[in-house]
Amino acid sequence: MKISKVIEGDYFHTPSAHTLDYGHALFALDEFGTIVKMIRQEESSFDELKREWFAEAEQTVVVPKGRFLFPGLIDLHVHAPQWPQAGIALDEPLEVWLDQCTFPLEAKYADVDFAKEVYTDLVTNLLSRGTTTVLYFATVHKESSILLGTLCGELGQRALVGKVVMDHPDTTPETYRDINAKQALADTEAFIKAVRELDYPQGIYPVITPRFVPSCSDEVLAGLGKLAEKYQVHVQSHCSESQWEHEHVYERFGKRDTQVLADFGLLTRKSIMAHGNFLTPEDGEIFHDHGASVAHCPISNAYFANSVLPVKRLQKQGVTVGLGTDISGGFSPSLYENIRQVVMSSRMLEEGVDANKPLAKRGGLADSRVSLVEAFYLATTASGQALDLNIGCFQEGFSFDAQVIDPNHAQNRLPHFAFQQPEEIFSRIVYLADQSNIRQVFVQGKLVHEKQGEK
C-alpha cells in the first residue's frame, strides 16, 4: 500500500441512515485521493501507524483541535444556468417563473462567454459551501454544457452534467427549445462522447437529461432511452413534481410519470429523478424494481411542488432518496439549509398544518418524521449511493471528499455553553454553521477551496 497523503483530525459522518459516527482518526490516501486505510485513535496500533504513515507520506495534514472533518456534501439537483435568478420570482406561479424568468435566462447560454462567467461563479460558490459533488442540469446548448463540465474539472469539483433536451412544440417556448428530435438526439450523443473525453481525477460524467416528460416528444424520449442503454450513463429528469406535471403526463399517456419513464428506458440504476412528491406506493415499487433514486428538494418543493415528499415511505420501499437544492427553484445554494428544511417539512407532513381541524383530521402522514442525522445522511452517503459512486462518507475505498468546519470562527462563532457532547456539537454545527465556518474543502484528497484571513 503506497501512501501519498495522510490527514488527521476529528470527524463526523453518517455511514448509515440512523448512525452518527464520530471520533479522531488518521486517513491514509493513495495517489488518486482514495482512502486506502483509516484508523481510529482508540485502536492500539494508532500511534505506531501514525509514525509510519507520516514518515512515508508525501504530504500530511493535521486538522487543528476544535475543528472538524465533515464529508463533502452531494447535491443531486442543480439547474446551473438558473444561478443568476436565485431568489427571484419565487412568490409567482410556476408558469410565470418559467416563462418570464427561467426560459429567457436559459436561452442566453448560447453565448459561451456568458456561460463561462456564470458557471465559474456558481461552482466556486458551491465549493465554498462544502458541496463537492453536483448533478447538474445545463441548457439545450451543447457547447456551453460541455464547458460546464470542463470548468468543474478545472476548479476541482466532481460533476455529473446533462445537456437538457426539450423539443415538444406545445410545451416549450419557440425561442428556447431543441430544433427537433433528430438534432436533440445527435447533440446528446455528441455531448456524451465529448464529456467522456474530459480527464480529471475527481471525475466528470455525462448525463442524459430530458427536462421532463411534458417538454419532450415521444420520439426524443424513445431515442434518449436507447442512448442510455447504449452508453450506460446516468439519467436525470423531473418526475411527478407537481399536481400539474403529474396530471399532464397522465392525460397524455394514460399512465403515471414513473411508468412512462420506465417504458421509454429512462428509469435505470443510474437514474436520479428530482422531486417525486406525487409518487404513489405503486410508483415507489417501480423505482425500487429499476434501482432508480429520488432527489429530494425540500426548499424548492415548498414553492412549486404542492406537497411534501414522503421520504420515510419511499425508504421503507427500498428507494434511495438523496438531497438537492434545485437552484433556482430553491433559493439557497446551501445544502445545509436544505438539510434543515428536510426536518421541518417532515414534521409538517407527519402532523398536518391546518390548526382549525382536530389533530386526528389534519391529514398528517404517520411515521414521516426525519431526524437531523437522517437528513444529513441524505445529503452525503445516500446521495453517493444514488449516483453509484464511492463518495459521501469516510470509509476505506471511498474518495476523500471533506470539509473542515470551524465552529469557533469569529465571523460566526457558534454558542459553546453547556452542551458539549459529540452529538450536540454535530447538531449545533448542522443547524447553525454558515459559509464562514467552512474553512477548507477537499475533493479526491486535493485541497480545492480555502478561506483566507483570520485563523
KASULWO-V976273 format. One line per field, one symbol per residue. ss: DSSP state (A for helix, B for strand, O for the rest). phi: phi as a letter, one per 40 degrees, with the letter a starting at -180 (. if undefined). psi: psi as a letter, one per 20 degrees, with the letter a starting at -180 (. if undefined). A space follows every 10 residues. Layout:
BEGIN
ss=???
phi=???
psi=???
END
This chain:
BEGIN
ss=OOOOBBBBBB BBBBBBOOBB BBBBBBBBBO OOOBBBBBBB OOOOOAAAAA AAAAAAOOBB BBOOOOBBBB BOBBBBBBBA AAAAAOOOOO OOOAAAAAAA AAAAAAAAAA OAAAAAAAAA AAAAAAAAOO BBBBBBBOOO OAAAAAAAAA AAAAAOOBBB BBBBBOOOOO OOOOOOOOOO AAAAAAAAAA AAAAAAOOOO OOOBBBBBBB OBAAAOOAAA AAAAAAAAAA AOOBBBBBBO OOAAAAAAAA AAAOOOAAAA AAAOOOOOOO BBBBBOOOOO AAAAAAAAAA OOBBBBOAAA AAAAOOOOOO AAAAAAOOOB BBBOOOBOOO OOOOAAAAAA AAAAAAAAAA AOOOOOOOAA AOOOOOOOOO OAAAAAAAAA AAAAAAAOOO OOOOOOOOBO OBBBBBOOOA AAOOOOOOOO OAAAAAAAAA AAOOAAABBB BBBOOBBBBB OOOOO
phi=.cccabbbic bbabcacbbb baibabbcbc ccgcccabbc cccccdcccc ccccccccab bbcddgbbcb cccbccabcd ccdcbdgbgc cccdccdccc bccccccccc ccccdccccc ccccccccbg ccbbcbcbbc ccccccddcc cdcccgccab bbccbabccc bbcccaacda cdcccccccc cdccccccbb ccgbbcbcbc daddcbcdcc cccccccccc bfbcbaabbf cbdccdcdcc ccbgacddcc ccccgbbbcb cbbcggcbcc dccdccdccc gcbbccbccd cccbcgabcc dccccccgcc bbbacfdbcb cbcccdccdc cdcccccccc bgbcccbddc bcgcbdfbcb ccccccddcb cccccccgbc ahacbcgbcc babbbbcbcd caccdbcgcb cdcccdcccc cbcbdcccca bbbfgbcbaa cchdc
psi=opphqppprq qqrnhrhjpo prbprpopqa ijjqohpppq hiqhjggghg gghhhhqhqq popqpiqqpq qqqoojopng ijghjpjpki jrqghggghh ggghghhijh ohgggggghg gggggggijj oippoppcai ogghghhggg ggghijppqo pppqpoiphi jqqhinrqgr gghghghggh gggghiipnq hipppqppmp grghjqrggh gghhhhhghg ilrqpqaqpl grgggghghh hhijrrgghg gghjkjoahk popqekhjpr hhghhggghi jqrpopmhgg hhgiijrppm ghggghijpp paqqhlpjhp hpiphghhgh hggghhhhgh iriniiqqgi jijqoqlipp rgghghhhie ghhghhikqm rirnqpiqqn pqqopnijqh hmoqpjpgoj qghhgggggh hiqahhiohq pppkipoipp prbp.
END
